């Protein structure tokens, strides 16, 4: 079992972290029609888990995004597709995006840990920066120190960062949320999206997301 101490040691000693090019158990990105799921619309979250939501709480459509910070397809979604979704649907109160960590490697898990420790108003801005600079920090000779530099830019002190990377409870919560997603929604790759209880595995362009969202909005 991966422990927090082993995680941090592994990140700090990584000579060149590999940026993941596909999902956990599948080698391609599936754009097939979404399979029907069980009745559950969401997973049960660990007590105290720092949920992060972009958009209004009462938005009629919720998109759950399961992503890994070292996944190039996830970075492309955040750089190319999410800004359009935000402008058209999130900023207008029609959709909210709920971020769920699904780290594919130790470096991504360390990044997820740090992002959840960041001040809540800075969370999505920090994700944007990390995805935009993915090739830089994820392939750094010392990814842990590189991650800390981005954390400092988000207003996190060295004391806060140290406490974050020693936070056993948050470390376990992230792992538990990922395990629950695998069990409940059968998620195998990133990015994966759960919308109205259905799984959409793989990245999609804005037009494809619009078709999904428009079909769920109140008439």
Long-range contacts (C-beta under 8 A, 24 or more apart in sequence): 2-106, 2-109, 2-175, 4-165, 4-166, 4-167, 4-168, 4-171, 7-106, 7-109, 7-110, 7-171, 8-110, 8-144, 8-165, 10-106, 11-106, 11-107, 11-110, 11-143, 11-144, 11-147, 12-142, 12-143, 12-144, 12-145, 14-106, 14-107, 14-142, 14-143, 14-144, 15-141, 16-139, 16-141, 17-70, 17-105, 17-106, 17-107, 17-138, 17-139, 17-140, 17-143, 18-70, 18-105, 19-70, 19-71, 19-72, 19-134, 19-135, 19-138, 19-139, 20-68, 20-70, 20-71, 20-72, 20-104, 20-105, 20-108, 20-190, 21-72, 22-189, 23-104, 23-188, 23-189, 23-190, 23-201, 24-102, 24-104, 24-187, 24-188, 24-189, 24-190, 25-188, 25-189, 26-188, 26-189, 29-73, 29-189, 29-201, 29-202, 29-203, 30-189, 30-201, 30-202, 31-202, 31-204, 31-208, 32-201, 34-195, 34-198, 34-199, 34-200, 34-201, 35-198, 35-199, 36-198, 37-184, 37-185, 37-186, 37-194, 37-197, 37-198, 37-199, 38-184, 38-197, 39-197, 40-184, 40-197, 41-196, 41-197, 42-194, 43-177, 43-180, 43-181, 43-184, 43-185, 44-180, 45-177, 46-172, 46-173, 46-176, 46-177, 48-169, 48-173, 49-173, 49-177, 50-116, 50-120, 50-170, 51-98, 52-98, 52-99, 52-116, 52-120, 52-123, 52-124, 53-96, 53-97, 53-98, 53-99, 54-86, 54-90, 54-96, 54-97, 54-98, 54-99, 54-124, 55-90, 55-93, 55-95, 55-96, 55-97, 56-93, 56-96, 57-96, 58-93, 59-90, 59-93, 59-94, 59-95, 59-96, 60-94, 60-95, 60-216, 60-217, 60-218, 61-89, 61-94, 61-95, 61-96, 61-195, 61-196, 61-213, 61-216, 61-217, 62-95, 62-96, 62-97, 62-98, 62-195, 62-196, 63-95, 63-96, 63-97, 63-98, 63-193, 63-194, 63-195, 63-213, 64-98, 64-100, 64-193, 64-194, 64-195, 65-97, 65-98, 65-99, 65-100, 65-191, 65-192, 65-193, 66-100, 66-101, 66-102, 66-181, 66-185, 66-187, 66-190, 66-191, 66-192, 66-193, 66-194, 67-99, 67-100, 67-101, 67-102, 67-190, 67-191, 67-192, 68-101, 68-102, 68-103, 68-104, 68-105, 68-108, 68-190, 69-103, 69-107, 69-108, 69-111, 69-112, 69-115, 69-127, 69-130, 69-131, 69-134, 69-138, 70-103, 70-104, 70-105, 70-107, 70-108, 70-111, 70-134, 70-138, 71-104, 71-108, 71-190, 71-191, 72-134, 73-190, 73-191, 73-202, 73-203, 74-131, 74-190, 74-191, 74-203, 75-131, 75-132, 75-134, 76-203, 77-191, 77-203, 78-127, 78-128, 78-131, 78-132, 79-131, 79-132, 81-203, 81-204, 81-205, 81-206, 81-209, 84-206, 85-206, 85-209, 85-213, 88-206, 88-210, 89-213, 94-213, 94-217, 95-213, 99-123, 99-124, 99-127, 100-177, 100-181, 101-174, 101-177, 101-178, 102-178, 102-181, 102-187, 102-190, 102-192, 103-174, 103-178, 104-190, 107-138, 107-143, 108-138, 109-171, 109-174, 109-175, 110-143, 110-144, 110-147, 110-165, 111-137, 111-147, 112-174, 113-164, 113-165, 113-167, 113-170, 113-171, 113-174, 114-147, 114-148, 114-150, 114-151, 114-156, 114-161, 114-164, 114-165, 116-170, 116-174, 117-151, 117-156, 117-160, 117-161, 117-163, 117-164, 117-167, 117-170, 118-151, 118-154, 118-155, 118-156, 119-154, 119-155, 119-156, 122-154, 122-155, 125-154, 126-150, 126-151, 126-154, 129-153, 129-154
